[in-house]
């Protein structure tokens, strides 16, 4: 299996939020390998690019959600998935916990939170990203 690339995949159905996340990540000197607003596109992009980190919104366009996408990605790619959600309902949290999350951030997230979790994910066995 090929190694993970030093990139981040953004999976977010709100265009403005996805754009802001991309700016935060690119300001860190890290490449955003793609953006998806639905589970199927997220899975395809993860398989193609093998990103180190995936910022994964739980609610996405379509019938499948971010947890569905993350489960499929974990089974094949093993990227570190950082879930972002506005929900604290127990059923959602139980599904997320089952899915090997690297971290869970509750919306609204801050630039500092995003940068901290990405730096941490890259540092664990991957080397700290260049800034």
N, C-alpha and C positions, 0 to 999 in steps of 0.2 A: 504494500500500500504506500502511495506517495505521501511525503510529509505535508503537514499543514503549511500554508503560506502565511507570511506576516501581513495579513490583511484583515479587514473587518467587513462583514456583511450586515447591512441594515435591513431589517424586516419590520416595516411600519406602514400602516394604511393611511396615515395622515401625512400628506405631502410636505407641509410646513415643518412638522416635527422631524421627518426623515431628512429634510434639507439642513435643519439646524444640527442634527446629530452628525451629518457628514462634515459640516464645517468644524465642529469640535474635534472630530477624529483627524481630519486633514491638518488642523492646527498643531496636532501632536506629531506630525510627520509620518502618519500611518496612512496607507492606501485603503480607500473604500473600494472593495472589489465589485460591489453591486448593491442594488436596492430592489426590494420586492414588497408588494402590498398584499400578497396572498401566499398561502402555504405551498402550492405547487411550484410557483416561481422560486420561492425561497429554497426549496429542496433542490431544484435544478441548478440554481446558482451556487449552492453549497457544494454540490457534487462537482461542478465545473471548477470552482476556485479554491476549494478546501481552505476556508479562512480559519485563522486562529480563534477569532471571536465572532459571535453572532449576537447582535442586539436584536432581541425578538419581542415584538409586541404580542400580547396574548390574543387580542381581538384583531382579526384580519378580514379582508374582503373574501367572500365565499363561504362555503360550508365548513371547511377545515379551519382550525385556528392555529395560533402559534405553538401550542403544546403538541398538536398533531404533527406539525412541521418539524419541531425540535426532536420528537421521538424518532422520526424517519432519518433525520440528519445524524443523530447520535449513533444509530445503528451502523451507519456507513462511514461517516466522516470523523466523528469524535471532536468536533469543534467545541470550544467553551461557549455555552449559551447563557447570555445574560437576559433574563426576562424583564420586560417592562410592562407594568399593568397598573390600571387605575382601580382594580378590584381587589378587595381583601376578603371576599367571601370564601368560606371554608372549602367549598367544592373546587373553586379555581385554585386555591393554594395547595390542596391535596394533589390535584393533577400536575401542578408545576413541580412539587416535591418528588413525585414519581419519576420525573423526567431528567434527572441528573443535572439540575441547574448549577451553573457556576455561581450565579448571584441572582437576586431578585431586587429590582428597583421599583419603587412605587411612584407613579406619576402624580404630580408633575416632577420630573427629574431636573436636576441642575447640571450645568456644564461641569462643575467640580465632581459630582457623583459619577458622571459618565467617564471623565478622564481618569478618576481614581480606579474604577473597576477595570477599565481597559488596561491601564498600566499594570495593575495587579495580575490580570490574566496573562499578559505577555511575559511578565517577570517569572511566572511559575513554569520553569523549565524551557522557556523560549528565549530568554534574554530580554532585557528591558528595551523597549523600542527607542530608536533614535529620536531626539527632539530637536 
